[in-house]
Amino acid sequence: RSTRFDIHENTAWTFSSKSGYRRDFEIITKDIYGNAVARADKFVTKIRGDTNILEEESKLTFVDISEALYKLSYQVSQPGQYLMDIGLAGGNGLLGEYYT
């Protein structure tokens, strides 16, 4: 079962993870009024944590499930506490501030 989150611009979540364990999340893209919106934009993501894993060691995948609903899966190579930043990249770059 996936955990579900809403995203309308840029968001950060904190997670704990075990080494080699795949975790799934569902993301619903919404406008600033909370309405689900299908987005053809790409996501920009970054995982960081105390273990300082290399970017290629974190495996992130996005799957478009249906209008406005996406499945995000990730797997890290080392156990620990991680912060995941997710942003929406539009035609004019990222919306708002990111990685703060």
N, CA and C atoms as a LAMMPS dump frame, in Angstrom:
ITEM: TIMESTEP
0
ITEM: NUMBER OF ATOMS
300
ITEM: BOX BOUNDS ff ff ff
-5.0000000000000000e+02 5.0000000000000000e+02
-5.0000000000000000e+02 5.0000000000000000e+02
-5.0000000000000000e+02 5.0000000000000000e+02
ITEM: ATOMS id mol type element x y z
1 1 1 N 0.842 -1.184 0
2 1 2 C 0 0 0
3 1 3 C 0.882 1.241 0
4 2 1 N 0.547 2.178 -0.839
5 2 2 C 1.323 3.407 -0.975
6 2 3 C 0.802 4.493 -0.048
7 3 1 N 1.709 5.361 0.393
8 3 2 C 1.335 6.573 1.098
9 3 3 C 1.023 7.618 0.039
10 4 1 N 0.004 8.44 0.262
11 4 2 C -0.405 9.419 -0.751
12 4 3 C -0.148 10.84 -0.249
13 5 1 N 0.421 11.683 -1.142
14 5 2 C 0.708 13.075 -0.838
15 5 3 C 0.178 13.968 -1.942
16 6 1 N -0.18 15.18 -1.582
17 6 2 C -0.596 16.191 -2.553
18 6 3 C 0.58 17.122 -2.812
19 7 1 N 0.74 17.549 -4.057
20 7 2 C 1.805 18.49 -4.399
21 7 3 C 1.257 19.497 -5.397
22 8 1 N 1.488 20.793 -5.153
23 8 2 C 1.074 21.802 -6.129
24 8 3 C 2.242 22.664 -6.598
25 9 1 N 3.305 22.69 -5.883
26 9 2 C 4.507 23.376 -6.361
27 9 3 C 5.718 22.559 -5.967
28 10 1 N 6.307 22.879 -4.838
29 10 2 C 7.499 22.184 -4.378
30 10 3 C 7.296 21.754 -2.938
31 11 1 N 7.693 20.558 -2.641
32 11 2 C 7.411 19.969 -1.353
33 11 3 C 8.619 19.175 -0.883
34 12 1 N 8.761 19.038 0.426
35 12 2 C 9.813 18.19 0.983
36 12 3 C 9.204 17.278 2.038
37 13 1 N 9.622 16.021 2.046
38 13 2 C 9.173 15.054 3.04
39 13 3 C 10.379 14.38 3.651
40 14 1 N 10.255 13.984 4.914
41 14 2 C 11.309 13.253 5.602
42 14 3 C 10.874 11.808 5.766
43 15 1 N 11.782 10.873 5.465
44 15 2 C 11.484 9.451 5.56
45 15 3 C 12.64 8.71 6.191
46 16 1 N 12.32 7.595 6.822
47 16 2 C 13.333 6.637 7.247
48 16 3 C 13.284 5.489 6.26
49 17 1 N 14.434 4.904 5.984
50 17 2 C 14.447 3.799 5.035
51 17 3 C 15.517 2.794 5.396
52 18 1 N 15.251 1.545 5.057
53 18 2 C 16.219 0.472 5.233
54 18 3 C 17.002 0.308 3.937
55 19 1 N 18.177 -0.243 4.056
56 19 2 C 19.014 -0.478 2.888
57 19 3 C 18.353 -1.468 1.936
58 20 1 N 18.273 -1.092 0.667
59 20 2 C 17.726 -1.977 -0.349
60 20 3 C 16.219 -2.123 -0.339
61 21 1 N 15.526 -1.445 0.562
62 21 2 C 14.077 -1.551 0.68
63 21 3 C 13.412 -0.535 -0.251
64 22 1 N 12.521 -0.999 -1.112
65 22 2 C 11.803 -0.114 -2.032
66 22 3 C 10.56 0.427 -1.329
67 23 1 N 10.36 1.726 -1.438
68 23 2 C 9.201 2.379 -0.83
69 23 3 C 8.411 3.084 -1.919
70 24 1 N 7.095 2.991 -1.86
71 24 2 C 6.22 3.582 -2.87
72 24 3 C 5.369 4.688 -2.267
73 25 1 N 5.158 5.744 -3.058
74 25 2 C 4.296 6.855 -2.68
75 25 3 C 3.435 7.216 -3.869
76 26 1 N 2.259 7.73 -3.598
77 26 2 C 1.419 8.282 -4.655
78 26 3 C 1.377 9.786 -4.478
79 27 1 N 1.507 10.498 -5.572
80 27 2 C 1.502 11.956 -5.555
81 27 3 C 0.362 12.438 -6.434
82 28 1 N -0.457 13.325 -5.893
83 28 2 C -1.534 13.944 -6.661
84 28 3 C -1.125 15.386 -6.929
85 29 1 N -1.069 15.777 -8.197
86 29 2 C -0.729 17.159 -8.522
87 29 3 C -1.993 18.009 -8.444
88 30 1 N -1.872 19.144 -7.751
89 30 2 C -3.02 20.025 -7.531
90 30 3 C -2.653 21.465 -7.842
91 31 1 N -3.685 22.259 -8.135
92 31 2 C -3.446 23.685 -8.318
93 31 3 C -3.449 24.361 -6.951
94 32 1 N -3.256 25.67 -6.927
95 32 2 C -3.163 26.378 -5.647
96 32 3 C -4.47 26.377 -4.871
97 33 1 N -5.567 25.993 -5.522
98 33 2 C -6.867 25.942 -4.859
99 33 3 C -7.213 24.54 -4.37
100 34 1 N -6.304 23.579 -4.577
101 34 2 C -6.54 22.223 -4.107
102 34 3 C -7.248 21.314 -5.09
103 35 1 N -7.453 21.774 -6.319
104 35 2 C -8.101 20.947 -7.338
105 35 3 C -7.068 20.074 -8.041
106 36 1 N -7.393 18.794 -8.239
107 36 2 C -6.491 17.892 -8.954
108 36 3 C -6.313 18.378 -10.385
109 37 1 N -5.07 18.427 -10.834
110 37 2 C -4.752 18.923 -12.168
111 37 3 C -3.777 17.956 -12.828
112 38 1 N -4.114 17.517 -14.031
113 38 2 C -3.187 16.674 -14.79
114 38 3 C -2.035 17.545 -15.26
115 39 1 N -0.831 17.135 -14.966
116 39 2 C 0.349 17.912 -15.326
117 39 3 C 1.208 17.108 -16.284
118 40 1 N 1.567 17.676 -17.381
119 40 2 C 2.479 17.017 -18.314
120 40 3 C 3.924 17.375 -17.98
121 41 1 N 4.096 18.186 -16.944
122 41 2 C 5.427 18.634 -16.552
123 41 3 C 6.23 17.488 -15.949
124 42 1 N 7.502 17.708 -15.854
125 42 2 C 8.382 16.718 -15.255
126 42 3 C 8.655 17.098 -13.805
127 43 1 N 8.909 16.081 -12.997
128 43 2 C 9.268 16.292 -11.609
129 43 3 C 10.777 16.425 -11.487
130 44 1 N 11.196 17.259 -10.554
131 44 2 C 12.6 17.383 -10.206
132 44 3 C 12.711 16.9 -8.771
133 45 1 N 13.55 15.901 -8.529
134 45 2 C 13.638 15.315 -7.194
135 45 3 C 15.078 15.251 -6.725
136 46 1 N 15.216 15.234 -5.414
137 46 2 C 16.532 15.074 -4.802
138 46 3 C 16.328 14.385 -3.461
139 47 1 N 17.162 13.404 -3.175
140 47 2 C 17.14 12.738 -1.875
141 47 3 C 18.451 13.061 -1.186
142 48 1 N 18.36 13.483 0.064
143 48 2 C 19.575 13.728 0.834
144 48 3 C 19.372 13.22 2.247
145 49 1 N 20.471 12.876 2.902
146 49 2 C 20.384 12.352 4.256
147 49 3 C 21.737 12.342 4.937
148 50 1 N 21.746 11.842 6.175
149 50 2 C 22.969 11.799 6.968
150 50 3 C 24.031 10.879 6.381
151 51 1 N 23.6 9.908 5.58
152 51 2 C 24.539 8.923 5.058
153 51 3 C 25.295 9.409 3.835
154 52 1 N 24.904 10.568 3.292
155 52 2 C 25.573 11.154 2.13
156 52 3 C 25.696 10.175 0.965
157 53 1 N 24.589 9.536 0.608
158 53 2 C 24.61 8.614 -0.522
159 53 3 C 24.821 9.387 -1.807
160 54 1 N 25.452 8.763 -2.742
161 54 2 C 25.646 9.388 -4.046
162 54 3 C 24.338 9.379 -4.807
163 55 1 N 24.15 10.342 -5.694
164 55 2 C 22.896 10.461 -6.437
165 55 3 C 22.571 9.185 -7.2
166 56 1 N 23.593 8.535 -7.762
167 56 2 C 23.327 7.32 -8.524
168 56 3 C 22.971 6.132 -7.63
169 57 1 N 23.177 6.262 -6.308
170 57 2 C 22.831 5.18 -5.391
171 57 3 C 21.354 5.208 -4.999
172 58 1 N 20.669 6.305 -5.212
173 58 2 C 19.238 6.372 -4.906
174 58 3 C 18.478 6.152 -6.2
175 59 1 N 17.601 5.196 -6.176
176 59 2 C 16.858 4.852 -7.38
177 59 3 C 15.447 5.414 -7.272
178 60 1 N 15.165 6.464 -8.045
179 60 2 C 13.853 7.111 -8.06
180 60 3 C 13.172 6.842 -9.386
181 61 1 N 11.91 6.43 -9.327
182 61 2 C 11.147 6.255 -10.558
183 61 3 C 9.765 6.866 -10.384
184 62 1 N 9.269 7.508 -11.44
185 62 2 C 7.921 8.062 -11.469
186 62 3 C 7.122 7.316 -12.524
187 63 1 N 5.882 6.967 -12.181
188 63 2 C 4.977 6.323 -13.129
189 63 3 C 3.689 7.126 -13.152
190 64 1 N 3.232 7.511 -14.336
191 64 2 C 1.974 8.236 -14.51
192 64 3 C 0.846 7.215 -14.437
193 65 1 N 0.071 7.23 -13.345
194 65 2 C -0.999 6.252 -13.14
195 65 3 C -2.27 6.689 -13.85
196 66 1 N -2.673 7.917 -13.626
197 66 2 C -3.867 8.465 -14.273
198 66 3 C -3.77 9.982 -14.208
199 67 1 N -4.816 10.681 -14.642
200 67 2 C -4.798 12.144 -14.586
201 67 3 C -4.496 12.616 -13.175
202 68 1 N -3.447 13.378 -13.033
203 68 2 C -3.045 14.022 -11.781
204 68 3 C -2.492 13.06 -10.737
205 69 1 N -2.413 11.761 -11.016
206 69 2 C -1.927 10.788 -10.036
207 69 3 C -0.66 10.118 -10.56
208 70 1 N 0.385 10.157 -9.736
209 70 2 C 1.672 9.581 -10.102
210 70 3 C 2.141 8.672 -8.981
211 71 1 N 2.867 7.637 -9.334
212 71 2 C 3.466 6.754 -8.343
213 71 3 C 4.967 7.01 -8.349
214 72 1 N 5.513 7.257 -7.172
215 72 2 C 6.942 7.473 -6.991
216 72 3 C 7.485 6.304 -6.189
217 73 1 N 8.52 5.681 -6.677
218 73 2 C 9.199 4.61 -5.945
219 73 3 C 10.641 5.028 -5.736
220 74 1 N 11.174 4.681 -4.575
221 74 2 C 12.587 4.953 -4.365
222 74 3 C 13.213 3.831 -3.56
223 75 1 N 14.511 3.693 -3.737
224 75 2 C 15.281 2.694 -3.016
225 75 3 C 16.647 3.302 -2.747
226 76 1 N 17.117 3.2 -1.517
227 76 2 C 18.435 3.729 -1.175
228 76 3 C 19.367 2.579 -0.814
229 77 1 N 20.657 2.829 -0.929
230 77 2 C 21.645 1.778 -0.694
231 77 3 C 22.071 1.67 0.764
232 78 1 N 21.711 2.666 1.584
233 78 2 C 22.113 2.657 2.987
234 78 3 C 20.922 3.037 3.86
235 79 1 N 20.797 2.409 5.049
236 79 2 C 19.692 2.769 5.941
237 79 3 C 19.903 4.165 6.513
238 80 1 N 18.816 4.833 6.877
239 80 2 C 18.944 6.144 7.491
240 80 3 C 17.719 7.001 7.322
241 81 1 N 17.845 8.23 7.796
242 81 2 C 16.795 9.236 7.694
243 81 3 C 17.102 10.101 6.477
244 82 1 N 16.109 10.291 5.61
245 82 2 C 16.314 11.028 4.37
246 82 3 C 15.293 12.143 4.221
247 83 1 N 15.688 13.179 3.494
248 83 2 C 14.781 14.254 3.115
249 83 3 C 14.653 14.206 1.604
250 84 1 N 13.414 14.128 1.122
251 84 2 C 13.162 14.09 -0.308
252 84 3 C 12.517 15.398 -0.721
253 85 1 N 13.15 16.098 -1.664
254 85 2 C 12.593 17.319 -2.235
255 85 3 C 11.954 16.965 -3.567
256 86 1 N 10.742 17.444 -3.794
257 86 2 C 10.063 17.214 -5.065
258 86 3 C 9.557 18.548 -5.579
259 87 1 N 9.858 18.85 -6.82
260 87 2 C 9.383 20.073 -7.453
261 87 3 C 8.799 19.754 -8.81
262 88 1 N 7.973 20.633 -9.312
263 88 2 C 7.401 20.491 -10.647
264 88 3 C 8.124 21.433 -11.593
265 89 1 N 8.665 20.897 -12.655
266 89 2 C 9.332 21.717 -13.664
267 89 3 C 8.334 22.017 -14.765
268 90 1 N 8.088 23.278 -15.002
269 90 2 C 7.181 23.679 -16.072
270 90 3 C 7.978 24.123 -17.283
271 91 1 N 7.311 24.67 -18.251
272 91 2 C 7.985 25.141 -19.454
273 91 3 C 8.935 26.292 -19.188
274 92 1 N 8.71 27.016 -18.085
275 92 2 C 9.568 28.157 -17.753
276 92 3 C 10.485 27.855 -16.583
277 93 1 N 10.799 26.583 -16.347
278 93 2 C 11.664 26.213 -15.233
279 93 3 C 10.84 25.786 -14.035
280 94 1 N 11.471 25.751 -12.887
281 94 2 C 10.793 25.315 -11.674
282 94 3 C 9.871 26.399 -11.147
283 95 1 N 8.808 25.963 -10.509
284 95 2 C 7.865 26.891 -9.9
285 95 3 C 8.304 27.187 -8.476
286 96 1 N 8.387 28.442 -8.103
287 96 2 C 8.695 28.822 -6.734
288 96 3 C 10.145 28.544 -6.364
289 97 1 N 10.413 28.484 -5.055
290 97 2 C 11.748 28.201 -4.559
291 97 3 C 11.872 26.712 -4.33
292 98 1 N 13.065 26.204 -4.472
293 98 2 C 13.261 24.779 -4.301
294 98 3 C 14.576 24.494 -3.596
295 99 1 N 14.651 23.321 -2.99
296 99 2 C 15.822 22.854 -2.25
297 99 3 C 16.252 23.854 -1.18
298 100 1 N 15.281 24.353 -0.433
299 100 2 C 15.61 25.287 0.639
300 100 3 C 15.637 24.584 1.967
